[in-house]
Amino acid sequence: MNLMELQIITSNWEYGAGKKGTSEGPQALLDSLRSKGAERLLQLPRIDVEQTVEYENVETIQYPKLKRAKPLIEHQKRFASAIESSRGNLPFQLLLTGDHSNAIGGLAGFCRNGDSNKKGIIWIDAHLDLHSPYTTPSGNIHGMSVNTALDIDNKKSQVREVDPDCEELWNIIKSLKKNHSIPPRNIVFLGIRSFEEPELKLVQNEEIKVIYAEEIHQKGIEWALQECKDYLLEVTDEWYVSFDVDSMDPTVSKGTGTPVKGGLSKKQAFTSLDYFTQHDKTRVLEITEINPSLDTEKPMANEVADLLIDLFE
């Protein structure tokens, strides 16, 4: 990757998750890069999309099945617009975000440029994030991010009743991509090991490609990356790669909100990110869910800073 082709966009929105603290993640990562002397990365063009919501607006849970939807919409509108408007300037965007609901704006901005039927998503995560208000066990929107790009509500597996106001807000969230949906065929999940039954049914019904963490440990990360390439190469032109730090095993760090045992090693994570950043179809790399308030051992920001330095410096 040529650094001259790269720009950084940050979003510190954290209210799509159940635990606070990810708003400090992007800055903690930048601080770690600075402490490690990654000056070339820090001198790249950067856009910061800051949270501007008032505290009481995000503390009031008006819609239990779609928590903090109204302020989320306003923030993700700005984030999506920043991505869309700047994509023509430089061909590669590095997104440093708070919680994974920022992928709603990230994917919306990505989808708006060009034919979304030829765009692909590579979701490196412990979780599927395929819920909707009709299936969510928690109402936390970071578990719905991929679903917003698909335009599939998964009502076949509905387990929650949704009132009209909530349904309207959900449709607004999905409309942020301006009707540019990603086909289910164009998605690969990598490192998955935690999900609910409605999500699994959606995967099965839509024949979505999932490479589970257990398969990676058995067959190797190189096998998994070849699977991604073989699956996406002919049907997609551009890739959005989203790297949730909880894709890594908690032995790497506990500085994220929903750690799950059995995840990727740091070496496997680097191998994955190195492969995708070097691939000419990758246009966006998102790094998300660093929560400094939950660090109990090695700071997650330092671990990820090491990865970025190895990738780009």
Secondary structure, DSSP 8 states (H G I E B T S, - for coil): --GGGEEEEEE---TTSSSS-GGGHHHHHHHHHHHTT-HHHHTS-EEEE-----HHHHH--S-TTSTTHHHHHHHHHHHHHHHHHHTTT-SEEEEEESSTTHHHHHHHHHHHSS-GGGEEEEEESSB-----TTT-SS--GGGSHHHHHHT---GGG--S---HHHHHHHHHHHHTTTT----GGGEEEEEE-B--HHHHHHHHHHT-EEEEHHHHHHH-HHHHHHHHHHHHTTT-SEEEEEEEGGGB-TTT---SSS--SS-B-HHHHHHHHHHHHHSTTEEEEEEE---GGG-SSS-HHHHHHHHHHHHH-
